[in-house]
C-alpha cells in the first residue's frame, strides 16, 4: 500500500530547530522542500540567490533574518551583522551542496537581470548604452564594454557590479554581437588622470562602511556576472545558454576582483606596463572562486604565491604563467583587439566555448566550492583582523 501520511511542511519546525542552526542540519534536511515552495508557481521566473535567501528569511524568521531585520541593516552592529550573514551562508551552503537545488538555482543566476531586457532593446536600436558606472557601444566587429567608475579607479561597488552584469546581459542578448571587449576608461582620479585603468578591486571604503552586500555583491558576482562570462547567459524562454566571447584589455593594473574577472574571459591582452595581483588574503577575505580556478591555470605553487602572499605579476610574467595571452604596447591595443575579435567571431567558436566550459570547470564542483565560500566569506567579512584593517578606511 502507498503511504498516504502527509509530509510535514518545512515551515512546521520542531522547537529544537534554532539549536540546529550551528551545524546547518535543519537546512540540509529540508532544503528540497524549502526550495520547491519558494520557487513554485505557474508563472515560474528565475529567482536570484539573494531574493531566494530573503524570501526564506520571511518564512523562517527564527533561522534567517526577516524583512524587519533587513530593513534596519544600517543599525546593526558588527556582531549582529555577522550573525545575519552567517545564517544566510548556512542556508546557501545547504542549497548549493544539494544537486537537486544547486543546478536550478545557479541556472537562474545566469538568467538576464530584470532590467536587462529594456536596456537590450535600447542598445539594439541605438548601438549604445550608458549606465552609471559603465558604458557599452557597438564597434567594428565587437561590443566595447567600458568600465567607467573613473573617480575610484574602477573600484568595485554594488552598483558597479550590477552595471557590469547588465552590460554583459545586453551584449550577449544582442544578435549582432559575437564578441565583447572589456576595458577601463581613462580615469579622473588625480594620480591616474587621463590614463586607462582596468580595475582596482573591491572598494575598501565601501566594505569598511558596510556598503558591500554579502548577497548582492559577493554571492551575485560569482554566481551571476562571472558565471555569465564563463558559461553564457541562460535564456529561460528557450532553456538554452547563449554565449559570447570576451576579450579583456588590462591597462595599468587588474587587482583583486579585476584579476578574477580576467580568469573567466576568453582572451586577455595586457599593455606592456600593466600588472596583476590578488591581495584578498592580506585584506583578510577570500578572492571569490579564484582559489578554485588558479591552481589548474598556473599550478599550485604559483597559485599559492598569488593568493597567500599577494605576489604581483608584470604583464610578461602573467603571460608566462598563462594568465595573459598577449602583451602589447598601448599603441597596438586596437589592432590586436580587432585581430583577435575577428578570429573569435567564427560561427563555431561560441558553441565550442560552451562545451569547453564543461571541461574547464564542472557545474557540480563550482557549486560545491561556492557552498563553502558562502560560509567562509560571511565569517571573514566580520573577522576582527578584517575590521581592524578596514577601520583606517572609515
C-alpha positions, -999 to 999 in steps of 0.1 A, spaced: 0 0 0 11 36 -6 19 56 25 -6 85 24 8 101 55 13 138 46 49 150 47 55 177 73 58 212 59 93 227 61 76 257 78 64 235 107 96 233 126 103 214 157 111 235 188 147 224 186 152 240 152 171 270 165 196 247 182 203 230 149 214 262 132 251 259 141 255 227 120 230 237 94 214 203 99 179 216 96 186 233 63 203 202 50 173 181 58 146 204 44 163 223 16 144 205 -12 110 213 3 120 249 10 133 255 -25 103 240 -41 79 260 -20 98 293 -27 100 288 -64 66 272 -71 41 289 -94 26 287 -128 45 318 -138 79 304 -128 105 330 -133 142 330 -125 149 337 -88 182 353 -78 200 337 -49 197 369 -29 160 371 -34 157 334 -25 175 339 8 154 369 16 122 351 8 133 322 30 140 346 58 105 359 57 92 324 61 118 312 86 124 343 109 139 322 137 166 308 114 172 336 89 169 375 90 133 385 82 122 417 65 121 437 97 157 428 105 169 435 70 152 469 69 173 480 99 205 467 84 223 501 88 216 500 125 231 465 131 264 462 149 292 441 136 283 410 157 246 412 147 256 416 110 279 386 113 250 365 127 228 376 98 253 367 71 265 336 89 229 323 89 224 333 52 257 315 44 245 283 61 213 284 41 233 289 8 256 261 18 227 236 21 212 249 -11 244 246 -31 255 213 -17 223 196 -29 225 189 -67 187 189 -69 186 226 -58 220 238 -68 217 233 -105 184 252 -110 194 279 -85 227 285 -103 210 284 -137 186 311 -125 216 332 -116 227 332 -152 193 345 -165 192 381 -176 186 407 -149 151 421 -148 162 455 -162 184 440 -189 156 434 -215 147 471 -217 184 481 -220 189 454 -246 161 469 -268 177 503 -265 211 490 -274 199 471 -304 181 502 -316 210 527 -310 242 507 -306 250 525 -274 241 521 -237 253 544 -208 248 533 -172 260 549 -140 295 532 -139 299 515 -173 291 521 -210 285 498 -239 288 506 -276 288 487 -308 322 490 -325 335 474 -357 332 436 -351 326 437 -314 308 453 -285 330 475 -263 322 474 -226 340 503 -209 345 503 -171 340 539 -162 339 543 -124 366 569 -131 369 586 -97 378 554 -79 400 535 -105 371 512 -113 369 500 -77 341 475 -73 309 486 -56 274 471 -55 263 495 -83 294 488 -104 289 451 -103 253 454 -112 261 477 -141 287 454 -155 263 424 -153 236 444 -171 261 453 -198 272 416 -202 235 407 -205 229 433 -231 259 424 -252 250 387 -250 214 393 -260 224 414 -290 221 393 -321 246 415 -339 273 409 -313 295 378 -311 325 393 -292 327 416 -263 357 437 -252 361 448 -216 385 477 -210 388 505 -184 381 541 -194 406 570 -189 405 579 -152 396 612 -135 414 600 -103 442 625 -97 473 603 -98 460 584 -129 442 613 -146 438 606 -184 453 571 -180 432 539 -186 429 516 -156 412 482 -157 401 476 -121 414 483 -86 394 455 -70 368 459 -42 361 494 -29 376 490 6 359 522 18 325 508 9 335 475 26 345 493 57 313 513 58 291 482 54 281 492 18 293 460 1 264 435 1 272 399 11 243 386 -11 242 411 -39 280 416 -43 300 386 -31 275 359 -40 260 376 -70 294 384 -86 305 348 -86 272 331 -94 259 359 -117 283 381 -135 314 359 -136 294 327 -144 277 345 -173 311 354 -187 324 318 -183 292 298 -192 270 322 -210 236 338 -202 207 314 -197 176 322 -218 146 310 -197 123 312 -227 143 286 -247 161 268 -219 194 273 -237 226 291 -229 237 319 -251 275 327 -251 296 355 -263 334 355 -265 351 380 -242 384 399 -245 399 418 -216 424 446 -220 444 453 -189 456 489 -188 477 498 -157 466 470 -134 439 444 -126 438 440 -88 417 416 -68 382 413 -84 396 428 -116 420 399 -119 392 375 -110 373 389 -140 401 382 -164 401 345 -153 367 339 -169 374 358 -202 385 341 -234 415 362 -243 434 386 -221 456 414 -236 479 434 -212 495 467 -220 533 464 -216 534 483 -183 504 466 -167 504 443 -137 481 420 -119 477 409 -82 452 392 -59 456 408 -24 425 393 -8 444 373 18 462 404 30 429 422 31 415 393 51 388 380 27 386 352 1 391 361 -36 359 346 -48 363 314 -70 399 323 -78 411 297 -52 394 270 -74 404 284 -107 440 295 -103 457 262 -93 447 244 -125 456 275 -145 490 283 -131 499 253 -109 497 251 -72 530 268 -63 522 299 -83 486 299 -71 499 299 -35 522 328 -43 494 348 -58 467 340 -32 486 335 0 514 360 -5 497 385 -28 525 383 -54 523 409 -81 530 398 -117 540 421 -146 522 416 -178 551 395 -192 552 373 -160 514 369 -162 518 358 -198 545 333 -189 522 320 -161 493 315 -185 471 344 -172 476 367 -202 475 358 -239 494 388 -253 514 418 -241 515 448 -264 523 485 -263 493 508 -258 495 520 -295 489 484 -307 459 475 -285 433 485 -310 448 464 -338 454 435 -315 418 435 -303 404 438 -338 425 408 -350 415 386 -320 379 396 -323 378 386 -359 393 352 -351 368 347 -322 338 356 -344 339 324 -364 305 307 -361 318 275 -344 337 294 -317 307 301 -295 293 265 -293 328 253 -286 332 278 -258 301 263 -242 314 228 -245 348 238 -232 332 253 -201 321 218 -190 357 206 -191 373 236 -176 350 237 -145 320 214 -140 289 229 -125 290 204 -97 325 214 -85 316 251 -89 285 246 -67 304 227 -41 331 254 -39 306 282 -38 287 264 -10 318 266 12 327 300 0 293 313 11 300 304 47 337 313 48 333 347 32 304 356 56 328 348 85 358 367 71 339 399 63 334 404 100 366 389 114 384 410 140 416 413 118 395 425 88 376 450 109 410 464 122 424 467 88 392 484 74 389 508 103 415 531 87 393 534 56 364 550 75 
